[in-house]
Amino acid sequence: MHEPVLLKETLDHLSPKKGESYLDATAGFGGHASAILKVTQSYKDSVLVDRDQIAVEELQIKFTQDGLEIFQNDFFTAANELALEGKHFDLIFADLGVSSQHLNIASRGFSFSNSGPLDMRMDQRQELTAEIIVNEWNERDLAQIIRKYGEEPHSWKIARSIVTNRPIKTTEELASIITRTTGKWQAKHPATRTFQAIRIAVNNELGLLESTLPIWLDLLKPGGRIGIISFHSLEDRIVKQFFAEHSGNTYDAVLRLITKNPVVAGNQELVNNPRSRSAKLRVAAKIKTTERASDAH
């Protein structure tokens, strides 16, 4: 089963209270949502969102409380719809990581450890797949995404090898090509960075995050808290910069940082859930008008 990362830390820093409304923008299989809703008991004012059909079906089985909204969409589209409806929330949370189910089910094509089709779609309804990127994008575009989204120093060599060895049909084939191109293993599997880059491109992960953060801020009630867990430096940088831009000792600051530095997993969680090793939690609160007035005096 999918283990929710930094669960205790999320509860400690988001500090949910009974009656508070809650938006989970990446509800997945409901690990964080279960714990937060157990505290708030505010099902009618809460919304769970995920872009994955299987996750949404599991959420619908898990949560049967009247009034709780569960729907399938990416978090940018969902946030826009909620804003148009005039919704606001005391708590907003997003776990940006890939779930264990994505990695463990070979047919989803996320993992180089289990041979499967080159898919990598979080939303099975979308047209763009990893196979299209791998087999149809030109060498320059491939190299650019592998460098930008994977921070891979061998991006051009890998892109050239991919183009040379087309058509490529499975994750195992792709991982093998990358391994032959870059040489022996070091700290990570040689394909790790490239697979990350292709997955980010398939799902437009960074673009959606940058576009959605301002909407989440608008959806957050004064005094409300927003928590985001990221799993690689590119995501964390976007969240860190956004929080920094909207906080600080200025009159027009909108956010107050609850976590000055990212919160990471403790030793026990690292042992029990290795996936947590790269997780970073950042939490901020939306400043109330009364807080701003008090600061001005």
N, C-alpha and C positions, 0 to 999 in steps of 0.2 A: 504494500500500500504506500501511497505518497505521504511522506512525513513532512508536515509543515515546518519550515525552518524558522528559527528565532521566535518561536511562539511565545515563550515567557517574556522575552524582551519586548515583543510587539505589544503584549497586554500591559506590561509595566509602563511603557512610554506613551502608548495611545490612551491609556487609562480610561477605558470605556465605563460608562455609568448607566444605571437602569433608566430606561426611557429615551436614550439617545438614538437618533437615526443613524443608519450605517450604509455606506456604499462600498461594496467589494468589487473592484474593477477587474479583477482577475481571479474569480472565486475558485476556479479549478475544481478540486474534489471536496472543498468545503472545510479544510482543516482550520484555517484561521477564522473563517466565518462562524463555524460551530462554537468556538471558544468565545468570540466577541458577542454573538447573539445570545449565548447563554447568560451573559452579564446584562446586556441591554434589555432583552425580552421585548424588543421593539420591532416586531416582524412587519407590521403594517407600514412602517415608515422606512423600511430598509429595502435595498436592491442588490441582487447578486448578478454579476455579469461574467460571461466567459465567451470567447470566440470559438471554442472547441465543442462540437456537437456531443461527443461522448461525455465530456465534463458536465455540460448542461443537463443531459439526461440523468446523470448520477446525482446532480444537485436536486433535481425535481423529485427523485426518489427519497433523498436524504431529508429534505426540508418540505414538510407538508403543512406548515402553519398557514392559516388564512392570512391573506394580504401580502405575503412576502413575494416580491416580484423577482423572477428569474428569467433572464433572456439571453439569447445568443447574439453576440456582436463583438467587434473589437472595441476597446475602451474609448477610442476617439469618437466613433459613431454613437456609442451608448451615452457618453458624456454630453454630446451635442443634443441628443434627444431629451435627456433629463433636464438640460438647461432650458430647452424650448418649453418643457412642461412646467417650468418654474420650481423645480425641486431643489432642495438644499439639505445638507447633511451635517451632522455633528462629527461624524467619523468617516474618513475616506482612506481606503487601504488598497495597495497594489503590490503583489508579489510578481516581479517581472521574469522569474525564472521559468525554465522548461520543466514540466512535471516529469516525475519518474515514469508515468505511464507513456508519455511521449517517447522517452528514451528506451523503455523496455519492450515496447511493441514494435517489432521489426518492420511491420507493414507501414508504419508511419514515416519511416525513412529518416529519422533524426540521428541515429546512432551508427558509428562505424564499427561498434562492437557486435551488432546484430545485422547481418546482411538483409537488406530490404530494398524496395524501390526508392528512387531519388524523389522523395515527396517533400517532406519538411513543412507542410502547411499546418498551421495551428487551426485555421478555419478551412475545413474540407470543402467548402463551397467555392473558394476562390480559384481562379484559373492558373495563376502563376505557381509553378512548382520548381523544386530544385533541379529536376530533369531538364526543364526548359532553360534555366540559367546555365547549367553545365554543358548542355549540348547545342545551344543556339546563340548565346551571348558571345561577342567577339573577344579576342584575347586581351585587348586593352581594358574593356569593361570588367572582365573577370579579374584581372590583376588589380584594378582599382578597388573593387569591393573586398578582395582578399586582404589587401593592404589596409584599407580604411576600417573595415568591420572586424577583421581578424588580427590586425596588427602583426601580420605575418611578414618577416623579413625576406622570405623567398617567394613573394607573391608573383613576380614575373615568371620565374622558373616553373612554378606550379600551374599558372595560367597557360603557359606554352605547352606543358605536358598534357593538360586536360584537352586542349584543342587538338593536339597531335593524336591522342588516343580515342577520339570520338568514333562511334557513339559509345557512351557510358550509360549503363542501365541500372546498376545497383550501388548501394553505399559501400559494399565491400570492394567493388572494382575501383571506385573513386579513392577510397582510403589506400588501396594498394598502389595506385598511380602516384599519389602524394608521397607515400613512404619511399618508393623507389626514387623519387625526384629529390627529396630532401635528405635522405640518408637515415642513419640509425636513430633510435629513440633517445630522447634525453629525459627531461623531467616529465614531459607530456607526450602522448601519442602524436606523431608528426602531423596527423590530419586534424587535430583538435581545432586549431585556429581557422583553418579553411572551412571546416564544417560549421563553425560558429558564424563565420562571415556569410556563407550561403544562406544559412537559416535566418539571419538578420535581414538579408536582402529579400528573401521570399516573403517574410512577414512584415516588412517595413517597420521593424521594431523601434528603431531610434527615431524615425520620422514621426511615428504615431505618438511616442512619448513626448517629444518636443512640442507637438501640436496640442496635446491633451493637458499638459501641466497647467496652462493658464485657465482652461475650462474647469479643471478640478478646483482651482483656487476660487473661481466664481461660485462653484457649487457648495463650497465650504461655508458653514455658518460662522459668524463671529464667535470666537472662543472654541471653535471646532478644531480637530486635529487631523493631520494627514500624515500617513506613514507609507514609505515606499521601500521595498527590498529589491536591491539590484544584485546582479551576479557577475558583472564584468565592469572594467574601468570606464568603458564608453558610456554605459547607462548611468553609473554612479556620478560621472562628471556632469552629465546633463542635469541630474537631480540636485547635485551640490550647487551648481551654478545658479539654477533657478531659485533655490531656497535662499542663496546668498543675495541675489539681486532684489528679492522682495522682503528682506529682513535687515536688521542693523539698527543703529541709533539715529535714525532719521525720522522726521515727522511723518513722511509718507510711507514708512515701512508697513507692510501688510502682514508679514509673518514674524513670529517669534520662534527661534530655534529651540526645540526641546532637546535635541541631540546636537551638541557642538561638533562632535566627531561621529563618524559612522559606528554603529554598534555591530559587533561581530560575535560569532558563536563562541561559547566557552568550550573548555576541554572535553567535558562530558558529551556535549552535543556533537562535537567533531568525531568522537568515537562512535556514537550511536547513529549518526547521519552524516556520512562523508560529504554529501551534497552541500552541506552548510559551510564548507570551508571557504567558499568564495562569496558568501552572502554578506551584504552590508545593508543595515537598516538606518534610514534617516527619517526623523519625525519633526514636524513643525506645527505650530498652532496659529490660527488666524487671530490677529489682534482685534480686540473689541474696541469700539469707539471710546468707551470709558477709560480703557488703558491708555489710548493715545492722548486723551485730554489730560489724564493724570501725569503722563510723561512731559507734556508741554509745560506744566506748572512746576 
